[in-house]
Amino acid sequence: MIYEFEITLDDVGVPVWRTIQMDSSSTFRDLHKVIQLAFDWSNMHLHSFFVDKANGNENNMVEIGPQKADDEFPSPLDTYNEADALLSDWFKEVNDQVVYLYDFGDNWEHDVVLMKKLSLEQTGAYPRCIGAKNNAPEEDSRAEVIMEEVNLVNNSSQKMIDAINHDLLDIDENVIDFDELDDDDFYPESQDYPWEDLLLKAGEFNKLKPWEFMDDNQIFAVVDPVSGERLFCSVLGGAGEMFGLAVYPGEQGYSTLMDTFESDISDMDFILKQRSLLVSFEDRLDLEKEDYDLVKAYNVSFRGKKSWPEFRSFKPGYYPWFMDEDEGWIMLEALEQAVEVCEEVRNGLELPDFYSEGKVLAIMPESGGNEIISLKADNKSKEVKLEVSELDLKRAKKLTNQIPATIEFVVTHLDIPVQEDHGGRPAFPVLVAAADHAQGIAFFQDLLYDSTDIGLQQNQLIKMLQLTEGIPEKIMMDKKTASIMEPLVKELNVNVEINEVLPNIEEIIKGIEDSI
């Protein structure tokens, strides 16, 4: 028998519905996949079915989902696995209804109503869409829908139907199963990798709840036995907002840690400079899909609020991202020692105040010893060195012709992350741009995806001078650009004026960000 459903997406401002026909012997997991394709969702979030009416009777105490709810936490509802529950088990009479809830944050509710029971067509292909109206919103756009900032109207119903049916022909390939780990690029499954031990140790750390008796000024350091670097560790959660452990590796991490105590650094500057690793504890429904997949890939269970671990890596110039294998080992070492230190603190060990005293407890795992060490707070910016090649410098010094012009020149990060390779870590690209100050004409522009290569950035100034075929009377730069270019400017005897307001450059940046 064939069931004909009308599936309506609620509360999106305009009517959005699909008419779907599928075999009554299909499972609710099959129906989940059909809805994902029919409404152009990407299966990035959690979902479940809630029965409203079955066999002609109201029934609002049943949930049908990817797994039984009591596998994770107690539920007042009767729960069934969608892989086993058949449509015919619950849709008995016309007008029987369930609600399909997708994304427990944005709460996209779909009313699924049985409209007709039909005979099976021997030549028909099922499931299939026979009616459609308007587009569904994009993922994670509930706020925009509420503010009426999206246009969902689509007058090409037949094109929508054709596209849906095309996708339904290969439904299993077009819908990635949420219950299967499918992102080995982030968290490969192997006994040689740190993830299972990392999950176990994270759970142990969370049960200690060290944020209840420690604050983020009580820094301790672990000496990484592999690299020999110090891993500066800070327990997060004293403010009651984010709970976890931040790890700042090596000299770069130490610099980041010092920046956390500065009040005059902007959020964007901090992100661009930050080097740290973070394990935070979230509610299950707030996890990204990759984090949930990681937990499911190993025999480690988490229950309750703010108990599910989420691991993140912060690198200068890059968007916060999933940890790689090496970073996983570093975090595991830090967590193992953190558990011991936090237990000792709970039993009376006093840690020095890192910021006010300039001291830290350092743990040496290999020797089993520890000591209080003094640290010198050096917040002075390091001198930038000349990184261009001798050949490029010689060529630049041949540009002796004076150009009667004032040029705006900048090397700056765009605050929009760009993913150069599919699945790769997004970076905040470096924009290099130059414009004639008087005429307002932009004549030089480039995007660099390696924000750490100072020589590459300095070479951009040489390229700009080669384009002008001489040295301008004056080059206007902001403070950061002038700092990067200072050794090259001295070599070329360029007249630089530091000015934080570069109007033509600001127009270039706005245009690029709008296009991205």
C-alpha positions as CSV (number, residue, x, y, z in Angstrom):
1,M,0.0,0.0,0.0
2,I,1.1,3.5,-0.7
3,Y,0.7,6.4,1.8
4,E,0.3,9.9,0.5
5,F,1.5,12.5,3.1
6,E,1.2,16.3,3.1
7,I,4.2,17.5,5.0
8,T,4.1,21.2,6.1
9,L,6.9,23.2,7.6
10,D,5.5,25.4,10.3
11,D,6.2,29.0,11.3
12,V,8.3,30.2,8.4
13,G,6.1,33.1,7.2
14,V,4.8,31.6,4.0
15,P,3.2,28.2,3.2
16,V,6.0,25.6,2.7
17,W,4.8,22.1,2.0
18,R,5.5,18.9,0.1
19,T,3.2,16.1,-1.0
20,I,5.0,12.8,-0.7
21,Q,4.0,9.2,-1.7
22,M,5.9,6.3,-0.2
23,D,5.4,2.6,0.7
24,S,3.5,2.0,4.0
25,S,6.1,-0.6,4.9
26,S,8.9,2.0,5.0
27,T,10.5,2.9,8.3
28,F,10.5,6.2,10.0
29,R,14.2,6.4,9.2
30,D,13.2,6.2,5.5
31,L,10.7,9.0,6.1
32,H,13.4,11.1,7.8
33,K,15.6,10.8,4.7
34,V,12.7,11.7,2.4
35,I,12.0,14.9,4.5
36,Q,15.7,15.8,4.5
37,L,15.8,15.7,0.7
38,A,12.3,17.2,0.1
39,F,13.0,20.3,2.2
40,D,16.7,20.5,1.1
41,W,18.1,20.0,4.6
42,S,21.6,18.7,4.9
43,N,21.2,16.4,8.0
44,M,23.6,18.5,10.0
45,H,21.5,18.4,13.2
46,L,19.5,16.1,15.4
47,H,15.9,15.1,14.7
48,S,13.0,13.1,16.0
49,F,9.4,12.2,15.4
50,F,6.6,13.0,17.9
51,V,3.2,11.2,17.4
52,D,0.2,13.5,17.6
53,K,-2.6,11.2,16.3
54,A,-2.5,7.5,15.6
55,N,-5.3,5.1,14.5
56,G,-7.7,8.1,14.7
57,N,-6.8,8.8,18.4
58,E,-4.7,11.5,19.9
59,N,-1.5,10.2,21.3
60,N,1.2,12.6,22.4
61,M,3.3,10.4,24.6
62,V,5.4,8.7,21.8
63,E,8.8,9.7,20.4
64,I,10.3,7.9,17.4
65,G,14.0,8.8,16.9
66,P,17.5,7.6,15.9
67,Q,17.8,5.7,19.2
68,K,15.9,5.2,22.4
69,A,16.1,8.3,24.5
70,D,16.8,6.3,27.7
71,D,20.1,5.2,26.1
72,E,21.3,8.8,26.8
73,F,18.9,10.3,29.5
74,P,15.6,9.5,31.0
75,S,12.5,10.5,29.0
76,P,8.8,10.7,30.1
77,L,7.8,9.6,26.6
78,D,7.5,6.1,25.2
79,T,10.5,5.9,22.8
80,Y,11.0,3.8,19.6
81,N,13.8,3.4,17.3
82,E,13.1,4.9,13.8
83,A,15.0,2.1,12.1
84,D,12.5,-0.4,13.4
85,A,9.3,1.5,13.5
86,L,7.2,1.1,10.3
87,L,4.9,3.9,9.0
88,S,2.0,1.4,9.0
89,D,2.5,0.9,12.7
90,W,1.4,4.4,13.5
91,F,-0.4,5.7,10.4
92,K,-3.6,3.7,10.5
93,E,-6.3,6.1,9.5
94,V,-6.5,9.1,7.2
95,N,-5.5,12.3,9.1
96,D,-3.2,10.5,11.5
97,Q,-0.4,12.8,12.2
98,V,3.2,13.1,13.5
99,V,5.5,16.0,14.0
100,Y,9.0,15.8,12.6
101,L,11.4,18.0,14.5
102,Y,14.7,18.9,12.9
103,D,17.5,20.9,14.6
104,F,16.6,21.1,18.3
105,G,18.1,24.7,18.3
106,D,16.2,26.2,15.4
107,N,13.2,23.9,16.0
108,W,12.0,23.3,12.4
109,E,8.7,21.6,12.9
110,H,7.1,19.6,10.1
111,D,3.5,18.4,10.3
112,V,3.3,15.0,8.6
113,V,-0.4,14.1,7.9
114,L,-1.6,11.0,6.1
115,M,-3.9,12.3,3.4
116,K,-4.7,9.1,1.3
117,K,-4.1,5.4,1.1
118,L,-3.4,4.3,-2.5
119,S,-2.8,1.1,-4.3
120,L,0.7,0.3,-5.4
121,E,1.5,1.2,-9.0
122,Q,3.6,-1.5,-10.5
123,T,5.4,1.0,-12.8
124,G,5.7,3.7,-10.2
125,A,8.9,4.7,-8.4
126,Y,8.6,5.3,-4.7
127,P,9.1,7.4,-2.7
128,R,8.2,10.3,-4.9
129,C,7.1,13.9,-4.7
130,I,3.9,15.0,-6.4
131,G,3.4,18.5,-5.0
132,A,5.6,21.3,-3.6
133,K,5.2,24.9,-2.6
134,N,7.9,27.4,-1.8
135,N,11.5,26.9,-0.6
136,A,12.5,25.8,2.9
137,P,14.9,28.1,4.8
138,E,18.6,27.5,4.8
139,E,20.3,25.7,7.7
140,D,20.7,27.7,10.9
141,S,18.6,30.6,9.7
142,R,15.8,30.7,12.3
143,A,16.8,34.3,13.4
144,E,16.6,35.5,9.8
145,V,13.2,33.9,9.3
146,I,11.9,35.6,12.5
147,M,13.2,38.9,11.3
148,E,11.6,38.3,7.9
149,E,14.9,38.7,6.2
150,V,14.5,35.7,3.9
151,N,12.4,35.2,0.8
152,L,11.1,31.7,0.5
153,V,8.7,32.2,-2.3
154,N,9.3,29.9,-5.3
155,N,6.8,30.0,-8.2
156,S,8.4,27.1,-10.0
157,S,6.7,24.2,-8.3
158,Q,7.3,21.7,-11.1
159,K,11.0,22.4,-11.1
160,M,11.1,21.8,-7.4
161,I,9.2,18.5,-7.8
162,D,11.5,17.3,-10.5
163,A,14.6,18.2,-8.5
164,I,13.2,16.4,-5.4
165,N,12.4,13.3,-7.4
166,H,15.8,13.3,-9.0
167,D,17.4,13.2,-5.5
168,L,15.0,10.6,-4.3
169,L,16.2,8.1,-6.9
170,D,19.5,7.9,-4.9
171,I,18.2,8.7,-1.5
172,D,20.8,6.7,0.5
173,E,23.6,8.3,-1.3
174,N,22.2,11.8,-1.1
175,V,21.4,11.7,2.7
176,I,24.5,11.0,4.9
177,D,23.3,8.9,7.8
178,F,23.7,10.8,11.0
179,D,24.3,7.6,12.9
180,E,27.5,6.8,10.9
181,L,30.8,8.4,11.4
182,D,31.7,9.9,8.0
183,D,34.4,12.4,8.7
184,D,37.7,10.5,9.2
185,D,39.6,13.6,8.1
186,F,38.8,15.1,11.5
187,Y,38.7,12.2,13.9
188,P,40.2,9.0,12.3
189,E,39.2,5.8,14.1
190,S,42.3,3.8,15.1
191,Q,43.7,2.3,18.3
192,D,46.9,4.3,17.6
193,Y,45.0,7.6,17.8
194,P,44.3,9.5,21.0
195,W,40.5,10.0,20.8
196,E,39.2,7.2,23.0
197,D,41.6,7.9,25.8
198,L,41.0,11.6,25.3
199,L,37.2,11.1,25.7
200,L,37.7,9.0,28.8
201,K,40.0,11.5,30.4
202,A,37.8,14.4,29.5
203,G,34.9,12.7,31.3
204,E,37.1,12.1,34.3
205,F,38.0,15.8,34.4
206,N,34.4,16.9,34.0
207,K,33.3,14.8,37.0
208,L,35.9,16.6,39.2
209,K,34.2,20.0,38.3
210,P,37.4,21.8,39.2
211,W,35.8,25.2,38.3
212,E,33.9,25.0,41.5
213,F,37.1,25.3,43.6
214,M,39.6,26.9,41.1
215,D,39.7,30.1,39.0
216,D,41.4,30.9,35.7
217,N,44.2,32.8,37.4
218,Q,45.5,29.5,39.0
219,I,47.6,28.5,36.0
220,F,49.8,25.4,36.1
221,A,52.2,24.1,33.4
222,V,52.8,20.6,32.2
223,V,56.1,19.8,30.4
224,D,55.2,17.9,27.2
225,P,57.5,14.8,27.3
226,V,57.6,14.7,23.5
227,S,58.4,18.3,22.5
228,G,59.8,19.5,25.8
229,E,57.4,22.5,25.6
230,R,55.5,23.9,28.5
231,L,51.7,23.5,28.2
232,F,50.1,26.3,30.3
233,C,46.8,25.1,31.6
234,S,43.8,27.1,32.8
235,V,40.6,25.7,34.3
236,L,37.6,27.5,32.8
237,G,34.2,27.9,34.4
238,G,34.6,30.2,37.4
239,A,32.2,32.7,35.8
240,G,29.6,30.0,35.2
241,E,29.5,30.4,31.4
242,M,32.0,28.1,29.7
243,F,33.3,25.0,31.5
244,G,36.5,23.2,30.4
245,L,40.3,23.4,30.2
246,A,42.3,25.7,28.0
247,V,45.8,24.6,27.1
248,Y,48.4,27.1,25.7
249,P,51.4,25.3,24.2
250,G,54.9,26.7,24.1
251,E,56.1,30.3,23.7
252,Q,53.3,31.2,21.3
253,G,50.7,29.8,23.8
254,Y,52.3,31.7,26.7
255,S,52.0,34.9,24.7
256,T,48.3,34.1,24.0
257,L,47.8,33.5,27.7
258,M,49.2,36.9,28.6
259,D,46.9,38.5,26.1
260,T,43.9,37.1,27.9
261,F,44.7,39.4,30.8
262,E,44.9,42.5,28.5
263,S,41.7,44.6,28.2
264,D,42.7,46.7,25.2
265,I,43.1,43.9,22.7
266,S,40.1,43.5,20.3
267,D,38.3,40.1,19.9
268,M,39.4,39.8,16.3
269,D,43.1,40.6,17.1
270,F,43.0,38.0,19.8
271,I,41.5,35.3,17.5
272,L,44.2,36.2,14.8
273,K,47.0,35.8,17.4
274,Q,45.7,33.0,19.5
275,R,47.4,29.7,19.9
276,S,45.6,27.3,22.2
277,L,43.7,24.1,22.6
278,L,40.4,23.8,24.3
279,V,38.1,21.2,25.7
280,S,34.8,22.6,26.6
281,F,31.7,20.8,28.0
282,E,28.4,21.4,26.2
283,D,24.9,20.1,26.2
284,R,24.3,17.2,23.8
285,L,22.1,19.2,21.5
286,D,24.7,22.0,21.2
287,L,27.4,19.7,19.8
288,E,28.5,19.9,16.2
289,K,27.9,16.8,14.1
290,E,31.6,15.9,14.0
291,D,31.8,16.1,17.8
292,Y,28.7,13.9,18.3
293,D,30.1,11.4,15.7
294,L,33.4,11.3,17.7
295,V,31.6,10.3,20.9
296,K,29.5,7.7,19.1
297,A,32.6,6.1,17.4
298,Y,34.0,5.0,20.8
299,N,32.5,3.1,23.7
300,V,32.4,6.2,26.0
301,S,29.2,7.6,27.3
302,F,28.2,11.1,28.6
303,R,25.1,12.1,30.3
304,G,23.6,15.3,31.6
305,K,24.0,19.0,30.9
306,K,27.3,20.5,30.2
307,S,29.0,17.1,30.1
308,W,29.6,16.4,26.4
309,P,33.2,17.2,25.4
310,E,34.0,19.4,22.4
311,F,37.7,19.7,21.3
312,R,38.9,22.8,19.4
313,S,42.2,24.1,18.1
314,F,43.1,27.8,17.8
315,K,46.0,28.8,15.5
316,P,47.1,32.3,14.5
317,G,45.4,33.4,11.3
318,Y,43.0,30.4,11.2
319,Y,39.4,29.8,12.1
320,P,38.8,27.8,15.3
321,W,38.8,24.1,14.1
322,F,38.8,20.5,15.1
323,M,42.0,19.2,16.6
324,D,44.3,17.1,14.6
325,E,46.0,13.9,15.9
326,D,49.1,15.7,17.3
327,E,47.0,18.2,19.1
328,G,44.9,15.4,20.5
329,W,48.0,13.8,22.1
330,I,49.0,17.2,23.5
331,M,45.5,17.7,25.0
332,L,45.5,14.2,26.4
333,E,48.8,14.8,28.2
334,A,47.5,18.1,29.6
335,L,44.2,16.5,30.8
336,E,46.0,13.6,32.5
337,Q,48.1,16.0,34.5
338,A,45.2,18.4,35.1
339,V,43.1,15.7,36.8
340,E,46.0,15.0,39.3
341,V,46.6,18.7,39.9
342,C,43.0,19.5,40.4
343,E,42.6,16.7,42.9
344,E,45.5,18.0,44.8
345,V,44.1,21.5,44.8
346,R,40.8,20.1,46.1
347,N,42.8,18.4,48.9
348,G,44.6,21.6,49.9
349,L,47.4,22.3,47.4
350,E,47.8,26.1,46.9
351,L,48.7,27.3,43.4
352,P,50.3,30.7,42.9
353,D,48.4,33.5,41.2
354,F,49.8,33.5,37.7
355,Y,49.1,37.1,36.8
356,S,49.9,38.9,40.1
357,E,52.8,36.7,41.3
358,G,54.3,35.8,37.9
359,K,54.7,32.2,39.1
360,V,53.4,28.9,38.1
361,L,53.4,25.3,39.2
362,A,55.3,23.2,36.6
363,I,54.8,19.4,36.4
364,M,57.3,17.1,34.8
365,P,55.5,13.9,34.0
366,E,58.6,11.9,33.1
367,S,60.3,12.5,36.5
368,G,57.1,12.7,38.5
369,G,58.3,15.9,40.1
370,N,57.0,19.5,40.1
371,E,58.2,22.9,41.1
372,I,57.1,26.5,41.4
373,I,58.9,28.5,38.7
374,S,59.0,32.3,38.0
375,L,58.0,33.6,34.6
376,K,59.0,36.9,33.1
377,A,56.1,38.7,31.6
378,D,57.3,40.1,28.3
379,N,54.5,41.9,26.5
380,K,56.9,43.8,24.2
381,S,56.3,43.0,20.6
382,K,59.2,41.3,18.9
383,E,61.2,43.2,16.4
384,V,60.2,42.2,12.8
385,K,63.2,41.1,10.7
386,L,63.8,41.7,7.0
387,E,62.7,38.4,5.4
388,V,62.9,39.2,1.6
389,S,65.7,37.6,-0.4
390,E,68.9,39.5,-1.3
391,L,67.9,39.3,-5.0
392,D,64.5,40.8,-4.4
393,L,66.0,43.6,-2.3
394,K,68.6,44.4,-4.9
395,R,65.9,44.7,-7.6
396,A,63.9,47.0,-5.3
397,K,66.8,49.2,-4.6
398,K,67.1,49.9,-8.4
399,L,63.7,51.7,-8.2
400,T,65.2,55.1,-7.6
401,N,62.7,57.1,-9.6
402,Q,60.6,59.4,-7.4
403,I,56.8,59.3,-8.1
404,P,54.8,62.4,-7.3
405,A,52.0,60.6,-5.5
406,T,50.7,59.6,-2.1
407,I,49.8,55.9,-1.9
408,E,47.7,54.1,0.7
409,F,49.1,50.7,1.4
410,V,47.9,48.0,3.8
411,V,48.5,44.4,4.9
412,T,45.5,43.3,7.0
413,H,43.4,40.3,7.8
414,L,39.9,40.0,6.5
415,D,37.5,39.0,9.3
416,I,35.7,36.5,7.0
417,P,37.2,33.0,7.1
418,V,37.8,31.4,3.7
419,Q,38.0,27.7,3.1
420,E,40.6,27.3,0.3
421,D,40.3,23.5,0.2
422,H,37.0,21.6,0.6
423,G,37.0,20.1,4.1
424,G,40.2,22.0,5.0
425,R,40.6,24.4,7.8
426,P,39.3,27.9,7.0
427,A,41.8,30.8,7.2
428,F,41.4,34.5,7.7
429,P,43.2,35.6,4.5
430,V,45.6,38.5,4.4
431,L,44.6,41.3,2.1
432,V,47.3,43.4,0.5
433,A,46.0,46.5,-1.2
434,A,47.3,49.8,-2.6
435,A,45.4,52.8,-3.8
436,D,46.2,56.4,-5.0
437,H,45.2,58.6,-2.1
438,A,44.2,61.6,-4.2
439,Q,42.5,59.9,-7.1
440,G,40.9,57.1,-5.1
441,I,42.0,54.5,-7.6
442,A,42.9,51.0,-6.4
443,F,45.7,49.6,-8.5
444,F,47.2,46.7,-6.5
445,Q,45.5,43.9,-4.6
446,D,46.3,40.4,-3.5
447,L,45.0,37.8,-1.1
448,L,47.5,35.7,0.9
449,Y,46.4,32.5,2.7
450,D,49.6,32.0,4.7
451,S,49.4,34.7,7.4
452,T,52.6,33.7,9.1
453,D,55.0,34.4,6.2
454,I,56.4,37.8,6.9
455,G,58.7,37.6,3.9
456,L,55.8,37.0,1.6
457,Q,54.0,40.1,3.0
458,Q,57.1,42.3,2.7
459,N,57.5,41.2,-0.9
460,Q,54.1,42.6,-1.6
461,L,55.5,46.1,-1.0
462,I,58.3,45.5,-3.5
463,K,55.7,44.3,-6.0
464,M,53.7,47.4,-5.5
465,L,56.8,49.6,-6.0
466,Q,57.6,47.7,-9.2
467,L,54.1,48.4,-10.4
468,T,54.5,52.2,-9.8
469,E,58.0,51.9,-11.3
470,G,59.5,54.1,-8.5
471,I,59.2,55.3,-5.0
472,P,56.1,57.4,-4.2
473,E,56.6,60.7,-2.3
474,K,54.7,59.2,0.6
475,I,53.1,55.9,1.5
476,M,50.3,55.9,4.1
477,M,50.1,52.8,6.3
478,D,48.3,51.7,9.4
479,K,50.4,50.9,12.5
480,K,50.4,47.1,11.9
481,T,51.4,47.4,8.3
482,A,54.2,49.9,9.1
483,S,55.5,47.5,11.8
484,I,55.7,44.6,9.3
485,M,57.3,46.8,6.6
486,E,59.7,48.7,8.9
487,P,63.0,46.9,8.1
488,L,62.2,47.0,4.3
489,V,61.2,50.7,4.5
490,K,64.5,51.5,6.1
491,E,66.5,49.7,3.4
492,L,64.6,51.5,0.6
493,N,64.4,54.8,2.3
494,V,60.7,55.1,1.8
495,N,58.7,58.0,3.4
496,V,56.0,56.4,5.5
497,E,53.1,58.2,7.3
498,I,51.3,56.2,9.9
499,N,47.5,56.8,9.6
500,E,44.8,54.5,10.9
501,V,42.3,56.0,8.6
502,L,42.9,55.0,5.0
503,P,39.6,55.8,3.2
504,N,40.3,54.2,-0.2
505,I,41.6,51.0,1.5
506,E,38.4,50.9,3.6
507,E,36.3,50.9,0.4
508,I,38.4,48.1,-1.0
509,I,37.9,46.0,2.1
510,K,34.2,46.6,2.2
511,G,33.8,45.6,-1.4
512,I,35.8,42.4,-0.9
513,E,33.9,41.4,2.2
514,D,30.5,42.1,0.5
515,S,31.5,39.9,-2.4
516,I,32.7,37.0,-0.1
